[in-house]
């Protein structure tokens, strides 16, 4: 069993990209995962399709990358999601639904 924590999940809100790069950081069993890049859709589609448990199924394998190859693959979800709101005055904008801890 692994213990996961996501303590950073943010994107550049100044971008007009409808699927911007999202940076996540966390720990696995207390070991820092470093920063990993993914996309807005990769975070939002699991939330829309299956909620927090679906997002955990996606983020867990990404965070396990801290231990090196072979990198496990998580599930892929397809759901209609709304692009992020652009904020030309903001920089990094957190995605609070992705800040969580769990064991799997």
N, C-alpha and C positions, 0 to 999 in steps of 0.2 A: 504494500500500500504506500502511496506517495501523498505527501501533504503539499498542496499548491496554494500560493498567494499571488494575486495580481495586485500590485500597488500603484502601477502607472498604466494608463490606457488613454492616449491623447492623440489629437491630430491638429494640423495647422489650419485654423479656421479662416485664414486670409486667402486660402486657395479657392478658386472657382471650380475645381475638379469635383464632379459629382460622386466620385469614389476615391477620396484622398487616402494617402498613406497614413496608417495608424501605427503608432509605436507603443509596444507593451513592454513592461518590465515586471518581474516578479521573482519568486523563489520556489524551489522544489526541495522539500526536506531541509529548508534553511539555507540552501545554496543559491546564490544569486544567479538568475537566468541570463543576465545581461539584457540588452534591449533587442527586441525582435520587431521587424516591420511586417505589417499585414495591411489589409485594406478596410475601409469603412464597411463595405458589403460583407466581408468575412466576419465582422463583429455583429452587424445588424441582422443579417439573414438568419443566423441561428437563433437570435433572440426572438425574431418574428415567427420562426417556424416551430420552436420548441422551448423557448424561454431560457432561464438560467442554466438548466441541466444541459441543453443543447450547446450553449456557449462554452460551458465547462468542457464538454467533449471535444470542442475545437481548440480551446486554449491549452488544455493539458499537454497534448503532443507538442505544441509549439514550445512551451516552457521546458519540456523534457529535452529539447535541443541543447540545453546546457551540458548534457552528458555526452554530446557528440554523436556522430553517425553510428548506426543507421538512424535516421530521423523518422519517428513514427508518423503516420498520416492520420489525421482526424477525419471525421465525416464532413461531407460537403452538403450544404443546404442551399436551396433556391427559394427565395421568397421576395416579393415586391417590398422594397424599402424606400423610404424617403431620403433623398440626399441631405447631407448636413447643411445647416444654415450658414451662409457665409458671413463672417464678421470681420470687416476690414480693419477694425480697431484691435481685434484680439490676435493672439498668436496661438499658443497651444491651448486647446480646449479639451477638457477631460470628458470621457464617456463613463459616467458613474456606474452604469449598469454592469460594466465589466470589472469593476473593482470588487474583488471577492476572495474568499478562501474556501477550500474544500479538500476532501480526501477521496482518493480513488485508487 
